[in-house]
Amino acid sequence: MPIVKVRTMDQIITDSIASRKFQTALARSFAFCALFLAGLGIFSVASYSVSQRRHELAIRMALGATSSNIRRLIIRDGMKPIILGMLFGIAAAFIVGKAVNSLFWEWALVIR
């Protein structure tokens, strides 16, 4: 019997994990896009909030507030919903992650 496909072990391993590498790269790119869109959304909401408070901030500066005081006020008021959203998001991710993980584990048992 002639040997048809002669390959090294490195080539065999590379071929066997090629689909996993592609799936991982695809998931990584989706995660990066989601992170970018989330950052863009946070920036947009913060920008809108500052533009709505422009007159209030001008009055504060006219009454003697420094630019560092204004910056601190904007960051403090902007970070409250961000931190609250992050806490709820992390909690929801853990809950949903455990539920999805249990579903996949059951599917793996059914398929076998």
C-alpha positions in Angstrom: 0.0 0.0 0.0 1.5 3.3 -1.0 1.4 6.2 1.5 -0.6 9.0 0.0 -0.5 11.9 2.4 2.7 12.3 4.2 2.6 15.2 6.7 4.5 16.2 9.8 2.8 16.2 13.2 2.9 20.0 13.3 0.9 20.1 10.0 -1.6 17.6 11.3 -2.1 19.6 14.5 -2.3 22.9 12.6 -5.0 21.5 10.3 -7.0 20.0 13.2 -7.2 23.3 15.1 -7.6 25.6 12.0 -11.4 25.8 12.4 -11.1 26.6 16.2 -8.6 29.4 15.4 -11.0 30.9 12.8 -13.9 30.7 15.3 -11.8 32.3 18.0 -10.7 35.1 15.7 -14.3 35.7 14.6 -15.5 35.9 18.2 -12.6 38.2 19.0 -13.5 40.5 16.2 -17.2 40.6 17.2 -16.2 41.3 20.8 -13.9 44.2 19.6 -16.8 45.6 17.6 -19.2 45.4 20.6 -16.6 47.1 22.8 -16.1 49.8 20.2 -19.9 50.4 19.9 -20.3 50.5 23.6 -17.6 53.0 24.0 -19.1 55.1 21.2 -22.5 55.0 22.9 -21.0 56.1 26.3 -19.2 58.9 24.6 -22.3 60.0 22.8 -24.5 60.0 26.0 -21.8 61.9 27.9 -21.5 64.5 25.1 -25.2 65.0 24.9 -25.4 65.4 28.7 -22.7 68.0 28.7 -24.3 69.9 25.7 -27.6 70.0 27.6 -25.9 71.4 30.7 -23.8 74.0 28.8 -25.6 77.0 30.3 -25.4 75.6 33.9 -21.7 75.0 33.5 -21.2 78.5 32.1 -23.0 80.0 35.1 -20.8 77.9 37.5 -17.7 79.2 35.8 -19.0 82.8 35.9 -19.5 82.3 39.7 -15.9 81.2 40.2 -15.7 77.4 39.5 -12.4 76.4 38.0 -12.1 74.2 35.0 -10.9 71.3 37.2 -14.1 71.7 39.3 -16.2 71.5 36.1 -14.3 68.5 34.8 -14.7 66.7 38.1 -18.4 67.5 38.1 -18.9 66.1 34.6 -16.8 63.0 35.2 -18.6 62.3 38.5 -22.1 62.7 37.1 -21.1 60.7 34.0 -19.6 57.8 35.8 -22.6 57.1 38.0 -24.7 55.5 35.2 -21.6 53.9 33.7 -20.7 52.1 36.9 -24.3 51.1 37.6 -24.6 49.7 34.1 -21.3 47.8 34.4 -22.4 46.2 37.7 -25.8 45.1 36.2 -24.1 44.0 33.0 -21.5 41.9 34.8 -24.2 40.3 37.1 -26.4 39.6 34.0 -23.4 38.1 32.1 -22.6 35.7 35.0 -26.2 34.6 35.3 -26.8 34.2 31.5 -23.4 32.6 31.1 -24.2 29.9 33.6 -27.5 29.2 32.0 -26.0 29.0 28.5 -23.2 26.8 29.8 -25.6 24.4 31.3 -27.5 24.2 28.0 -24.4 23.5 26.0 -23.4 20.8 28.5 -26.8 19.1 28.1 -26.5 19.3 24.3 -23.1 17.6 24.5 -24.6 14.8 26.5 -27.5 14.4 24.0 -25.3 14.4 20.9 -23.1 11.6 22.3 
